Amino acid sequence: MIIVGWGNRKTKDFGEILPSTCPICNNKISYHLVRARDWADLFFIPIFPYQSGWFLLCPICDNGMELESKKDINLARELSEHAVNLSEKDYGKKIEEFCKKADFIDAE
């Protein structure tokens, strides 16, 4: 007997990247960059991912938005990497650049 399954979701949190106010829970938060992958299983062991997505999620209510374009995903990952290494002023400049370049956020 072989047991095969799918829908086993694994997530990886890459940390805070975008300070904002969540429109759902109205808390001041920093969105987290999260990658979610759905895996096919064989005998309850994940074998290969068959679907994946990148999201910006509120850490309080878990609502957020999906990053659909490669450009947005790459910008978010770059911002996540810079969050650790930059001063607060330089990080603020990176966030402004990110918001202007990203397709899912209207630049003001």
C-alpha positions in Angstrom: 0.0 0.0 0.0 1.4 3.4 -1.0 0.2 6.6 0.7 0.4 9.7 -1.4 -0.9 13.1 -0.4 -0.7 16.8 -1.3 -1.6 20.1 0.3 1.1 20.0 3.0 1.9 23.7 3.3 5.3 24.9 4.6 6.0 28.6 5.2 9.2 30.5 5.8 9.2 34.0 7.3 12.0 36.2 6.0 11.2 38.9 8.6 9.8 42.4 8.8 10.2 44.6 5.7 7.4 47.1 5.4 6.2 49.3 8.3 2.5 50.2 7.8 -1.0 50.1 9.3 -2.9 46.9 8.7 -6.2 47.8 7.0 -7.9 44.7 8.6 -6.9 44.9 12.3 -5.9 48.6 12.3 -2.7 48.0 14.2 0.7 49.6 13.5 2.7 46.7 12.2 5.6 45.8 9.9 4.6 43.4 7.2 6.5 40.2 7.1 7.8 38.7 3.9 6.6 35.0 3.8 7.1 32.3 1.2 4.5 29.5 1.2 5.0 26.2 -0.6 2.6 23.3 -1.1 4.2 19.9 -1.1 3.4 16.5 -2.5 3.9 13.8 0.1 4.9 10.1 -0.1 4.3 8.2 3.2 3.9 11.6 4.9 7.4 12.8 3.8 7.4 15.9 1.6 8.8 15.0 -1.8 8.5 18.1 -4.1 6.8 21.5 -4.0 4.1 21.8 -6.6 3.0 25.3 -5.9 4.5 28.3 -4.2 3.8 32.0 -3.5 5.2 35.1 -1.8 3.2 37.2 0.6 3.4 40.3 2.7 1.5 39.3 5.9 0.4 41.2 9.0 2.0 39.4 12.0 -1.2 40.0 14.1 -4.1 39.0 12.0 -2.2 37.1 9.2 -4.0 39.0 6.4 -1.9 40.5 3.7 -1.3 40.6 0.0 0.3 38.2 -2.5 3.3 39.3 -4.5 2.6 38.2 -8.0 5.3 39.7 -10.2 8.9 38.6 -10.1 9.9 42.2 -9.8 7.9 42.7 -6.6 9.3 39.5 -5.1 12.9 40.4 -5.9 12.4 44.0 -4.5 10.9 42.5 -1.3 13.7 40.0 -0.8 16.3 42.7 -1.4 14.6 44.9 1.2 14.5 42.0 3.6 18.2 41.5 3.2 18.9 45.2 3.8 16.8 45.4 7.0 19.6 43.8 9.0 22.5 45.7 7.6 21.3 49.3 7.2 20.8 52.2 9.6 17.2 53.3 10.3 17.7 56.4 7.9 19.1 54.3 5.1 16.4 51.6 5.6 13.7 54.3 5.3 15.2 55.3 2.0 15.1 51.7 0.8 11.4 51.4 1.8 10.6 54.6 -0.2 12.4 53.1 -3.3 10.6 49.8 -2.8 7.2 51.5 -2.6 7.9 53.5 -5.8 9.1 50.5 -7.8 6.6 47.9 -6.6 3.5 47.2 -8.7 1.2 46.5 -5.8 1.7 49.8 -3.8 0.6 53.2 -5.1 3.5 55.7 -4.7 2.4 59.0 -3.3 
